[in-house]
């Protein structure tokens, strides 16, 4: 039992469980103290450290601290602290406790050394994060239900794949898994759902903007980056990830450009940035994996900063629609400045954090000779500058004057944004600080003449294109609208087809029910009952039970 609770993540989980029972005046101390204490505990361990335990005959590794898990656990704890600071003014008994449990589950999952432990914390992230969405009021129930179904399906695929992997290999170790067997494929899809692979991504744009201003900040930090870690651990060098990641970087750009809800714009750009990390995992070299870990680290920070700034706008202005905002720099100058820092970071401007992390992935792609993928990533870099680097700050704080006059963001939000902005700039100016945390030795210099000149040319031409499009009226205006994405298929046509099939079966049952009953009774019941009575291994029954539950949840989503 002691081995199971040595994980520093339990500080966050326990703090989240007891937070609702703590007096209001002391909650802030717990919210900020828990991630600090967990980080101090984490720093006491050497790298590498492996903690093992024997549970019901299974050899588990509840904690494995190595170069890869270390950097993800550290950024998760830092994100938990910054989110807690941003949440201090939140008057909710659900959101802050759920946020601590959510962060703790993500840290524990990143430190898990076996698939069974991973499954437990993987599902805990799903259950705790759905509470964050629900905390924003009863209007989020439908979104939260869809989100939970998708996340549970991801967990069921992981559990089913783990069972299949154990049956095939006799091992539950969470190391490189590959796609050579069915278990590896099931786990791969389970990870892909949380990583928001193409056609599996709509839960992200659906759920994140539905949370409260602070809840969205929390959600942006953990689930998808935990999936990136899991892919890097289990599927590094899996080549199919390269085209998947390239597609992820490209397609969200078009949706983000026409989206009016600025938090949904950031959700699409989150999908775009995940694509860079997936490409790095697919390449699988030490430089590429360093780039993936570095970009996950910086992305959590600058994406949190952008969501923080938009959350402050939503809190004070009461809207986050680009068509209804503008001129807020007069009322919220500090928030506007911090937003610009986040925009420069996600756009990979030199001297900002995104530049020193994205360069690693771009360089590793070029070194492998994957020039078409490199061109896609360059196009995606220009695109993200359009929709996050320019569109977000421009339409929120500048553009036309909406006439909205409001207070600046609360003090705790400003401090959280200020610390995050300082980290974005500090990492960009001193990249060695970040590189020293990465899982492999780094022999790389981002600030070469070629890198800086190429990136500045890309950014300047992208800014010129945005200016020309705006001046000529070609750029899509910010309008009240509903954008159709891939989820339209499983919300409209597929349910309609399912209902037609159900009615057809009901009609067939009504006309031929007696014949079907006679056939089943005389021809099939003996074989069916004999099959059900047969003794089967626990692993096999668990596999099919999980598969059946996943299918049931899928039909429920429809």
C-alpha positions in Angstrom: 0.0 0.0 0.0 2.8 2.4 0.8 4.3 1.9 -2.6 1.0 2.9 -4.2 0.9 6.3 -2.4 4.5 7.3 -2.8 3.4 9.2 -5.9 3.5 13.0 -5.3 0.3 13.3 -7.3 -1.6 12.0 -4.2 -1.0 15.4 -2.6 -3.2 17.0 -5.3 -5.8 14.3 -5.2 -6.2 14.3 -1.4 -6.2 18.1 -1.4 -9.0 18.1 -4.0 -11.1 15.6 -2.0 -10.9 17.6 1.2 -11.1 21.1 -0.3 -15.0 21.3 -0.1 -14.8 20.7 3.7 -12.2 23.4 4.3 -13.3 26.9 5.4 -13.5 29.4 2.5 -10.7 31.6 3.8 -8.3 28.7 3.8 -9.1 27.2 0.4 -6.7 29.5 -1.4 -3.8 28.2 0.7 -4.7 24.6 -0.2 -5.2 25.4 -3.9 -1.7 27.0 -4.1 0.0 24.9 -1.5 -0.9 21.5 -2.9 1.0 21.8 -6.2 4.0 23.4 -4.5 4.2 20.6 -1.9 3.8 18.0 -4.6 6.6 19.6 -6.7 8.8 19.7 -3.6 8.1 16.0 -3.1 8.8 15.2 -6.7 12.2 16.9 -6.5 13.2 14.6 -3.7 13.4 11.7 -6.1 16.4 10.8 -8.2 16.0 10.4 -12.0 15.5 7.5 -12.7 13.4 6.1 -9.9 11.1 3.1 -10.1 8.6 2.1 -7.4 7.0 -1.4 -7.7 4.2 -3.1 -6.0 2.5 -6.5 -6.1 -1.3 -6.3 -6.2 -3.5 -9.5 -6.6 -0.6 -11.3 -8.3 0.2 -8.4 -10.7 3.5 -6.7 -10.7 2.7 -3.0 -10.9 4.8 0.1 -11.2 2.8 2.9 -9.6 5.6 5.3 -10.1 8.3 5.5 -12.7 10.3 8.7 -12.9 12.6 9.0 -15.9 13.5 11.8 -18.3 10.2 11.7 -20.2 7.8 11.4 -17.3 9.8 14.0 -15.3 9.2 16.9 -17.7 5.5 16.2 -18.1 5.0 15.8 -14.3 6.8 19.0 -13.7 4.8 21.1 -16.2 1.5 19.5 -15.0 2.3 20.7 -11.4 3.3 24.1 -12.6 0.1 24.4 -14.6 -1.9 23.3 -11.5 -0.4 26.1 -9.5 -1.0 28.8 -12.2 -4.6 27.5 -12.7 -5.2 27.6 -8.9 -4.0 31.2 -8.7 -6.3 32.1 -11.6 -9.2 30.4 -9.8 -8.9 32.1 -6.4 -12.0 34.2 -7.0 -14.1 31.3 -8.2 -17.1 30.8 -5.9 -17.7 27.1 -6.6 -17.6 24.0 -4.4 -17.1 21.8 -7.5 -14.6 23.4 -9.9 -11.5 24.0 -7.7 -11.7 20.5 -6.0 -12.3 18.8 -9.3 -9.3 20.8 -10.8 -7.0 19.5 -8.1 -8.1 15.9 -8.6 -7.8 16.3 -12.3 -4.3 17.7 -12.1 -3.3 15.0 -9.7 -4.7 12.2 -11.9 -2.7 13.6 -14.9 0.5 13.7 -12.9 -0.1 10.2 -11.6 -0.8 8.9 -15.1 2.4 10.5 -16.4 4.3 8.7 -13.7 2.6 5.3 -14.2 4.9 2.5 -15.2 2.2 -0.1 -16.0 -0.9 -0.2 -18.1 -3.3 -1.1 -15.2 -2.2 1.9 -13.2 -2.4 4.1 -16.3 -6.1 2.9 -16.9 -7.1 3.9 -13.3 -5.7 7.4 -13.5 -6.7 7.8 -17.2 -10.4 7.3 -16.1 -9.9 9.5 -13.1 -8.9 12.4 -15.4 -12.2 11.8 -17.4 -14.4 11.8 -14.3 -12.8 14.8 -12.6 -12.6 16.9 -15.8 -16.3 16.4 -16.6 -17.1 17.9 -13.2 -15.2 21.1 -14.2 -17.5 21.4 -17.2 -20.6 20.8 -15.1 -19.5 23.4 -12.6 -20.4 26.1 -15.2 -24.1 25.5 -14.7 -27.0 23.2 -15.8 -26.7 24.5 -19.4 -23.5 22.5 -19.8 -25.2 19.1 -19.1 -25.5 18.0 -22.7 -22.0 19.0 -23.5 -20.7 17.3 -20.4 -22.6 14.1 -21.3 -21.1 14.0 -24.8 -17.6 14.7 -23.3 -17.9 12.0 -20.7 -19.0 9.4 -23.3 -16.0 10.1 -25.5 -13.6 10.1 -22.6 -15.0 6.8 -21.2 -14.8 5.2 -24.6 -11.1 6.2 -24.7 -10.6 4.6 -21.3 -12.4 1.4 -22.4 -10.3 1.1 -25.5 -7.2 1.5 -23.3 -8.4 -1.1 -20.8 -9.5 -3.5 -23.6 -6.1 -3.0 -25.3 -4.3 -3.6 -22.1 -6.1 -6.9 -21.5 -5.3 -8.0 -25.1 -1.7 -6.9 -24.7 -1.4 -8.8 -21.4 -2.9 -12.0 -22.9 -0.5 -11.7 -25.9 2.7 -10.9 -23.9 2.1 -11.7 -20.3 3.3 -8.2 -19.4 1.5 -5.0 -18.2 4.6 -2.8 -18.6 3.9 0.6 -20.1 6.8 0.8 -22.5 6.9 0.9 -26.3 3.8 -0.9 -27.5 3.8 -0.6 -31.3 1.1 -1.6 -33.7 2.1 -5.2 -34.3 -0.9 -6.7 -32.4 -4.5 -5.9 -31.8 -3.9 -4.7 -28.3 -1.5 -2.1 -29.6 -4.0 -0.8 -32.0 -6.8 -0.6 -29.4 -4.5 1.4 -27.1 -3.4 3.6 -30.0 -7.0 4.6 -30.8 -7.7 5.2 -27.1 -4.7 7.5 -26.9 -5.7 9.1 -30.2 -9.2 10.1 -28.9 -7.6 12.0 -26.1 -5.0 13.5 -28.4 -7.9 14.7 -30.6 -6.8 12.9 -33.8 -8.6 14.0 -37.0 -12.3 13.0 -37.0 -11.9 12.2 -33.3 -11.4 15.8 -32.3 -14.8 17.4 -31.9 -15.1 16.7 -28.2 -12.4 19.3 -27.7 -14.1 22.2 -29.5 -17.4 21.2 -28.0 -16.4 20.9 -24.4 -13.6 23.4 -23.6 -15.5 26.6 -24.5 -18.5 25.3 -22.5 -16.6 25.5 -19.2 -16.2 28.6 -17.0 -13.5 31.2 -17.8 -11.2 29.5 -15.3 -12.4 25.9 -16.0 -11.3 26.2 -19.7 -7.8 27.2 -18.5 -7.6 24.0 -16.4 -9.0 21.8 -19.2 -6.5 23.1 -21.7 -3.5 21.9 -19.7 -3.9 18.2 -19.0 -6.0 15.8 -21.1 -4.5 16.3 -24.5 -0.9 16.6 -23.2 -1.3 13.5 -21.2 -2.3 11.8 -24.5 0.8 13.2 -26.1 3.0 11.8 -23.3 1.3 8.4 -23.6 1.9 8.4 -27.4 5.5 9.4 -26.9 6.0 6.6 -24.4 4.2 3.9 -26.3 4.5 4.7 -30.0 7.7 6.8 -30.6 8.9 6.2 -34.1 5.5 4.9 -35.4 5.4 6.4 -38.9 1.7 6.6 -39.2 1.7 9.4 -36.7 3.6 11.6 -39.1 0.7 12.1 -41.6 -1.8 12.1 -38.8 0.1 14.9 -37.1 0.6 16.8 -40.3 -3.2 16.7 -41.0 -3.8 17.8 -37.4 -1.7 20.9 -37.9 -3.5 21.9 -41.2 -7.2 21.4 -41.0 -8.0 23.4 -37.8 -6.7 26.5 -39.5 -9.7 26.8 -41.8 -12.2 26.4 -39.0 -10.4 28.8 -36.7 -10.3 31.6 -39.4 -14.1 31.5 -39.7 -15.0 30.9 -36.1 -16.6 33.8 -34.2 -16.3 32.4 -30.6 -12.7 33.3 -29.6 -12.4 30.5 -27.1 -13.4 28.0 -29.9 -10.7 29.6 -32.1 -8.2 28.8 -29.3 -9.6 25.2 -29.1 -9.0 24.8 -32.8 -5.5 26.2 -32.5 -4.9 23.8 -29.6 -5.6 21.0 -32.1 -3.2 22.6 -34.5 -0.4 22.7 -32.0 -1.0 19.1 -30.9 -0.3 18.1 -34.5 3.3 19.4 -34.2 3.9 17.2 -31.2 2.3 14.1 -32.9 4.7 14.6 -35.9 7.6 14.7 -33.5 6.5 11.4 -31.9 6.1 9.8 -35.3 9.7 10.8 -36.3 10.9 9.3 -33.1 14.5 10.6 -33.0 15.9 12.0 -29.8 15.8 15.5 -31.3 12.1 15.0 -32.3 11.1 13.6 -28.9 12.9 16.4 -27.2 10.9 18.8 -29.4 7.7 17.1 -28.5 8.3 17.3 -24.8 9.6 20.9 -25.1 6.6 22.0 -27.2 4.2 20.3 -24.8 5.8 22.3 -22.0 5.7 25.6 -23.7 2.2 25.0 -25.2 0.7 24.4 -21.8 2.0 27.8 -20.7 1.2 30.0 -23.7 -2.2 28.3 -24.4 -3.1 28.8 -20.7 -2.1 32.4 -21.0 -4.3 32.9 -24.1 -7.3 31.1 -22.4 -6.6 33.2 -19.3 -6.8 36.4 -21.2 -10.0 35.4 -23.0 -11.5 34.2 -19.8 -10.8 37.6 -18.2 -12.5 39.2 -21.3 -15.5 36.9 -20.9 -15.7 37.6 -17.2 -15.6 41.4 -17.6 -17.3 42.0 -21.0 -19.8 39.2 -20.7 -19.2 37.9 -24.2 -16.4 36.2 -26.1 -17.8 36.7 -29.6 -15.4 38.5 -32.0 -18.3 40.2 -33.6 -19.2 41.9 -30.3 -15.8 42.8 -29.0 -13.2 45.4 -29.9 -11.5 48.4 -28.2 -11.0 46.6 -24.9 -7.4 47.7 -24.7 -8.7 50.9 -23.2 -10.4 49.1 -20.3 -8.1 46.0 -19.9 -4.6 47.2 -20.9 -2.8 44.6 -18.8 -4.9 41.7 -20.1 -4.3 42.9 -23.7 -0.5 43.0 -23.1 -0.5 39.5 -21.6 -2.6 38.2 -24.5 -0.1 39.7 -27.0 2.7 37.8 -25.2 0.7 34.5 -25.5 0.0 35.3 -29.2 3.7 36.0 -29.9 4.6 32.7 -28.1 2.1 30.5 -30.0 3.2 32.2 -33.3 6.9 31.3 -32.5 8.3 34.8 -32.6 12.0 34.8 -31.7 12.6 35.5 -28.0 9.3 33.8 -27.1 8.8 30.3 -25.9 7.1 28.8 -29.0 10.1 29.6 -31.1 12.6 27.5 -29.1 10.3 24.5 -28.9 8.8 24.4 -32.4 12.2 24.8 -34.0 13.3 21.4 -32.6 10.4 19.7 -34.3 10.8 21.6 -37.6 14.6 20.8 -37.6 14.0 17.1 -36.8 11.5 16.9 -39.7 14.0 18.5 -42.1 16.9 16.3 -40.9 14.8 13.2 -41.8 14.2 14.5 -45.3 10.4 14.7 -44.9 10.2 17.9 -46.9 6.5 17.6 -47.8 5.6 17.3 -44.1 8.0 20.2 -43.3 6.2 22.4 -45.8 2.8 21.4 -44.2 4.3 22.4 -40.8 5.5 25.7 -42.1 2.1 26.4 -43.6 0.5 25.5 -40.3 2.9 27.9 -38.5 1.8 30.7 -40.7 -1.9 29.7 -40.2 -1.6 29.7 -36.4 -0.1 33.2 -36.6 -3.2 34.3 -38.5 -5.9 32.9 -36.2 -4.2 33.0 -32.8 -1.3 35.4 -33.2 -3.3 38.1 -34.9 -7.1 37.3 -34.8 -7.4 36.8 -31.1 -5.8 40.0 -29.8 -7.0 42.0 -32.8 -10.7 41.3 -32.6 -10.8 41.2 -28.8 -8.8 44.3 -27.9 -8.5 46.4 -31.1 -10.4 46.3 -34.4 -13.5 48.5 -34.1 -14.5 50.1 -30.8 -17.4 48.0 -29.4 -18.2 50.6 -26.8 -17.7 48.1 -24.0 -16.2 49.8 -20.9 -15.4 47.4 -18.0 -13.0 46.8 -15.2 -9.6 45.3 -15.6 -9.3 41.6 -14.7 -9.2 40.7 -11.0 -5.8 40.9 -9.3 -5.3 37.1 -9.0 -6.0 36.7 -12.7 -3.5 39.4 -13.5 -0.8 37.8 -11.3 -1.4 34.4 -12.9 -1.2 35.9 -16.4 1.9 37.9 -15.4 3.8 34.9 -14.1 2.8 32.8 -17.2 3.8 35.6 -19.6 7.2 36.0 -17.7 7.8 32.2 -18.2 6.9 32.5 -21.9 9.5 35.3 -22.4 12.1 33.7 -20.0 12.1 30.4 -21.9 12.4 32.2 -25.2 15.3 34.3 -24.0 17.0 31.6 -22.1 16.2 28.3 -24.0 18.8 26.4 -22.1 16.6 26.4 -19.0 14.0 24.4 -20.9 16.5 22.2 -22.8 18.0 21.1 -19.5 14.7 19.5 -18.5 14.3 17.4 -21.6 14.6 13.6 -21.7 17.7 13.5 -23.9 20.8 15.6 -24.1 20.3 18.6 -26.3 22.9 19.8 -28.7 20.9 22.4 -30.5 21.0 26.2 -31.1 17.7 27.7 -32.0 19.1 31.2 -32.5 21.0 30.8 -35.7 20.8 33.4 -38.5 19.0 31.0 -40.8 16.4 30.0 -38.2 15.6 33.6 -37.1 15.6 35.0 -40.6 13.3 32.2 -42.0 10.9 32.6 -39.1 10.7 36.3 -39.3 10.1 36.2 -43.1 7.3 33.7 -42.5 5.7 35.9 -39.8 6.0 39.1 -41.7 4.5 37.7 -44.9 1.7 36.2 -42.9 1.0 39.6 -41.2 1.1 41.2 -44.7 -1.4 38.7 -46.0 -3.7 39.3 -43.1 -3.5 43.1 -43.6 -4.2 42.8 -47.3 -7.1 40.5 -46.8 -8.6 42.8 -44.1 -8.1 45.9 -46.2 -9.7 44.3 -49.3 -12.6 42.8 -47.4 -11.7 39.3 -48.4 -10.9 38.1 -44.8 -14.0 36.3 -43.4 -15.8 38.8 -41.2 -16.7 38.0 -37.6 -20.4 37.0 -37.9 -22.9 35.2 -35.7 -22.8 31.7 -37.2 -22.6 28.0 -36.5 -19.7 26.2 -38.2 -20.3 22.6 -39.2 -17.5 20.2 -38.4 -17.1 16.4 -38.6 -19.4 15.9 -35.6 -22.3 16.8 -37.8 -22.1 13.3 -39.3 -22.7 11.5 -36.0 -25.2 14.1 -34.7 -27.4 14.2 -37.8 -27.2 11.6 -40.6 -25.9 8.6 -38.5 -28.6 8.9 -35.8 -31.2 9.3 -38.6 -30.0 6.1 -40.3 -29.9 4.3 -36.9 -33.6 5.3 -36.3 -34.6 4.1 -39.7 -32.8 0.8 -39.1 -34.5 0.5 -35.7 -38.0 1.1 -37.3 -37.2 -1.5 -40.0 -36.2 -4.1 -37.5 -39.3 -3.4 -35.4 -41.5 -3.8 -38.6 -39.7 -7.1 -39.4 -40.2 -8.3 -35.8 -43.9 -7.5 -35.9 -44.4 -9.4 -39.2 -42.2 -12.4 -38.6 -41.8 -12.5 -34.9 -43.5 -15.9 -34.3 -41.3 -17.5 -37.0 -38.1 -15.9 -35.5 -39.0 -17.1 -32.0 -39.7 -20.6 -33.3 -36.3 -20.7 -35.2 -34.3 -19.4 -32.2 -36.0 -21.9 -29.8 -35.6 -25.0 -32.0 -32.4 -24.3 -33.9 -30.2 -21.9 -31.9 -31.0 -21.9 -28.3 -29.1 -25.0 -27.5 -25.9 -23.8 -29.1 -26.3 -20.3 -27.6 -26.8 -21.7 -24.1 -23.9 -24.1 -24.5 -21.7 -21.3 -25.6 -22.7 -19.1 -22.6 -22.1 -22.0 -20.2 -18.6 -22.6 -21.5 -15.8 -21.7 -19.0 -13.7 -18.7 -20.3 -10.6 -17.0 -19.0 -11.2 -13.8 -17.0 -9.1 -11.8 -19.4 -11.3 -12.9 -22.4 -14.5 -12.1 -20.5 -13.1 -8.7 -19.5 -12.1 -8.0 -23.1 -15.5 -8.6 -24.5 -17.3 -6.9 -21.6 -15.3 -3.8 -22.2 -15.9 -4.0 -25.9 -19.6 -4.4 -25.4 -19.7 -1.4 -23.0 -17.8 0.7 -25.5 -20.3 -0.2 -28.2 -23.2 0.6 -25.9 -21.7 4.0 -25.1 -21.2 4.7 -28.7 -24.8 4.1 -29.5 -25.7 6.2 -26.5 -23.7 9.1 -27.9 -25.7 8.8 -31.2 
